Amino acid sequence: MKAKPALPSLSLSTLFGAWLGLLGLTALGLVLARWSAGASGLPLAVAAVVWFKGWLVARHFIESNLAHPFIAWVLRIFIVCVPAALLITTWFGPQLARWTSL
């Protein structure tokens, strides 16, 4: 027998909670920018916030947990690559600019 496919959630409270989480993470980003400017751990904190925001959007708004496994993996890889690119650019910016310039 085939398993029934999972249906998207019709609960607005879940979406509202995810939206409030996104607002809270945005406020956290503002706080980090204001009071931690120049701190050595700031890029890691920003990358973590970006990763968590991406995960929230993929999980609750795109509903990646209901997608085909290939699509879910592509989303996971994208969500990991964006913060990784931020960190690589922060730590190796001048070298990257040299390597990619004409």
Rosetta silent file (secondary structure, phi, psi, omega in degrees, C-alpha in Angstrom):
SEQUENCE: MKAKPALPSLSLSTLFGAWLGLLGLTALGLVLARWSAGASGLPLAVAAVVWFKGWLVARHFIESNLAHPFIAWVLRIFIVCVPAALLITTWFGPQLARWTSL
SCORE:     score description
SCORE:     0.000 S_00000001
   1 L     0.000  141.271  178.430    0.000    0.000    0.000 S_00000001
   2 L   -82.125  142.446  175.996    1.228    3.491   -0.768 S_00000001
   3 L   -75.792  144.817  177.366    1.672    5.950    2.060 S_00000001
   4 L   -71.837  136.810  178.129   -0.460    9.045    1.892 S_00000001
   5 L   -67.979  145.613  178.604    1.562   12.154    1.054 S_00000001
   6 L   -68.453  140.586  179.765    1.885   14.659    3.865 S_00000001
   7 L   -97.427  149.966  177.308   -0.323   17.675    3.487 S_00000001
   8 L   -62.735  151.200  178.751    0.792   21.249    4.092 S_00000001
   9 L   -71.919  135.344  177.691   -0.098   22.708    7.442 S_00000001
  10 L  -100.841    5.918 -176.995   -3.188   24.867    7.441 S_00000001
  11 L   -82.640  120.795  177.705   -2.415   26.305   10.860 S_00000001
  12 H   -76.098  -21.673 -179.637   -1.765   30.016   10.811 S_00000001
  13 H   -66.263  -34.704  177.224   -0.345   29.916   14.333 S_00000001
  14 H   -65.920  -44.750  178.421    2.694   27.967   13.073 S_00000001
  15 H   -65.818  -38.815  179.007    3.298   30.493   10.315 S_00000001
  16 H   -65.132  -39.852  177.153    2.768   33.369   12.723 S_00000001
  17 H   -64.542  -40.440  177.213    5.297   31.844   15.134 S_00000001
  18 H   -65.490  -40.377  178.905    7.825   31.443   12.312 S_00000001
  19 H   -64.027  -42.527  176.468    7.204   35.030   11.234 S_00000001
  20 H   -63.827  -36.778  175.602    7.744   36.249   14.794 S_00000001
  21 H   -62.030  -41.203  176.856   10.945   34.196   14.880 S_00000001
  22 H   -64.028  -40.067  176.764   12.126   35.923   11.707 S_00000001
  23 H   -64.071  -41.349  178.445   11.344   39.310   13.242 S_00000001
  24 H   -64.044  -40.790  177.890   13.250   38.345   16.386 S_00000001
  25 H   -67.742  -34.673  175.320   16.260   37.197   14.376 S_00000001
  26 H   -65.256  -42.717  176.782   16.199   40.429   12.393 S_00000001
  27 H   -63.706  -38.654  176.852   16.168   42.390   15.657 S_00000001
  28 H   -61.784  -40.163  176.402   19.044   40.225   16.900 S_00000001
  29 H   -61.157  -40.417  177.567   20.972   41.129   13.752 S_00000001
  30 H   -65.494  -41.552  178.378   20.403   44.812   14.464 S_00000001
  31 H   -63.683  -43.591  178.253   21.567   44.378   18.059 S_00000001
  32 H   -61.216  -42.389 -179.596   24.666   42.522   16.909 S_00000001
  33 H   -66.404  -35.765 -176.419   25.475   45.241   14.391 S_00000001
  34 H   -76.553  -47.492 -170.778   24.993   48.015   16.933 S_00000001
  35 H  -105.484   -6.194 -179.371   26.784   46.667   19.994 S_00000001
  36 L  -120.696   18.530 -177.406   29.210   44.108   18.600 S_00000001
  37 L   -57.984  127.506  178.489   30.695   46.020   15.674 S_00000001
  38 L    86.335   -2.926  179.482   34.259   44.903   15.136 S_00000001
  39 L   -69.366  147.147 -175.998   34.035   41.901   17.482 S_00000001
  40 L   -69.008  -28.861 -179.412   36.021   38.879   16.345 S_00000001
  41 L   -90.894    1.942 -176.493   33.061   36.484   16.658 S_00000001
  42 H   -60.620  -44.508  179.310   30.604   38.709   14.826 S_00000001
  43 H   -58.875  -38.162  177.959   30.909   36.964   11.418 S_00000001
  44 H   -65.795  -41.486  179.365   30.102   33.613   13.026 S_00000001
  45 H   -64.658  -42.248  179.222   27.091   35.078   14.839 S_00000001
  46 H   -65.204  -42.356  178.631   25.802   36.713   11.639 S_00000001
  47 H   -63.228  -38.232  178.132   26.295   33.484    9.680 S_00000001
  48 H   -65.209  -41.461  178.723   24.385   31.559   12.359 S_00000001
  49 H   -64.274  -43.524  179.401   21.510   34.057   12.214 S_00000001
  50 H   -63.124  -42.739  178.443   21.415   33.864    8.397 S_00000001
  51 H   -61.519  -46.010 -177.498   21.450   30.055    8.535 S_00000001
  52 H   -66.386  -37.963  176.895   18.622   29.921   11.079 S_00000001
  53 H   -63.995  -41.773  177.448   16.527   32.422    9.116 S_00000001
  54 H   -62.617  -41.099  178.279   17.015   30.358    5.966 S_00000001
  55 H   -63.526  -43.122  179.228   16.033   27.206    7.811 S_00000001
  56 H   -60.741  -45.427 -178.937   12.884   28.885    9.181 S_00000001
  57 H   -64.473  -45.255 -178.838   11.833   30.090    5.735 S_00000001
  58 H   -65.166  -40.838 -175.389   12.519   26.724    4.092 S_00000001
  59 H   -74.266  -45.089 -170.679   10.788   24.723    6.804 S_00000001
  60 H   -99.474  -26.958 -177.465    7.685   26.841    7.450 S_00000001
  61 H  -105.480  -40.106  176.401    7.044   28.834    4.273 S_00000001
  62 L   -86.211  -20.340 -179.226    8.533   26.689    1.486 S_00000001
  63 L    57.013   55.248 -178.862    7.678   23.524    3.478 S_00000001
  64 H   -63.648  -24.295  178.619   10.865   21.720    2.499 S_00000001
  65 H   -68.561  -16.403  177.791    9.986   18.879    4.849 S_00000001
  66 H  -101.184   -6.046 -176.581    7.114   17.967    2.478 S_00000001
  67 L   -78.235  166.403  173.505    9.138   18.313   -0.715 S_00000001
  68 L   -57.270  144.469 -177.210   10.711   15.541   -2.724 S_00000001
  69 H   -54.396  -35.592  178.492   13.985   14.446   -1.046 S_00000001
  70 H   -63.558  -46.098  179.454   16.077   15.852   -3.918 S_00000001
  71 H   -64.137  -40.950  178.814   14.482   19.285   -3.583 S_00000001
  72 H   -61.344  -41.036  178.909   14.853   19.151    0.206 S_00000001
  73 H   -67.811  -40.189  177.498   18.580   18.390   -0.154 S_00000001
  74 H   -60.083  -43.145  177.959   19.084   21.203   -2.683 S_00000001
  75 H   -63.485  -43.021  179.143   17.455   23.611   -0.224 S_00000001
  76 H   -60.621  -43.660 -179.733   19.621   22.338    2.658 S_00000001
  77 H   -64.184  -42.944  178.382   22.783   22.783    0.609 S_00000001
  78 H   -61.906  -41.877 -178.502   21.736   26.299   -0.418 S_00000001
  79 H   -65.800  -30.724  177.343   20.941   27.209    3.183 S_00000001
  80 H   -80.882  -35.534 -176.153   24.407   26.046    4.253 S_00000001
  81 H   -67.945  -34.793 -177.680   26.240   27.648    1.309 S_00000001
  82 H   -64.350  -52.284  176.580   25.013   31.188    1.924 S_00000001
  83 H   -64.011  -34.273  177.811   26.418   31.535    5.475 S_00000001
  84 H   -63.516  -40.987  177.368   29.561   29.679    4.373 S_00000001
  85 H   -63.929  -38.015  176.011   30.036   32.199    1.550 S_00000001
  86 H   -60.886  -44.610 -179.279   29.628   35.034    4.061 S_00000001
  87 H   -67.714  -42.807  179.498   32.324   33.533    6.278 S_00000001
  88 H   -62.941  -41.939  178.172   34.699   32.818    3.396 S_00000001
  89 H   -65.160  -38.563  179.437   34.281   36.357    2.111 S_00000001
  90 H   -67.212  -45.853 -174.425   34.866   37.786    5.584 S_00000001
  91 H   -81.513  -32.309 -174.856   37.945   35.718    6.337 S_00000001
  92 H  -124.650   32.914 -176.449   39.505   35.549    2.857 S_00000001
  93 H   -56.773  -54.171 -178.889   38.121   38.692    1.155 S_00000001
  94 H   -61.109  -40.575  178.720   41.366   40.173   -0.218 S_00000001
  95 H   -65.647  -41.943  178.384   42.594   36.799   -1.512 S_00000001
  96 H   -62.120  -42.201  178.961   39.221   36.092   -3.133 S_00000001
  97 H   -62.148  -39.937  178.708   39.247   39.506   -4.796 S_00000001
  98 H   -65.679  -42.059 -178.227   42.738   38.828   -6.148 S_00000001
  99 H   -69.299  -31.289 -174.452   41.756   35.394   -7.459 S_00000001
 100 H   -99.856   -1.429  179.892   38.576   36.580   -9.147 S_00000001
 101 L   -82.711  155.228 -179.265   39.805   39.855  -10.649 S_00000001
 102 L   -85.065    0.000    0.000   40.679   40.108  -14.329 S_00000001
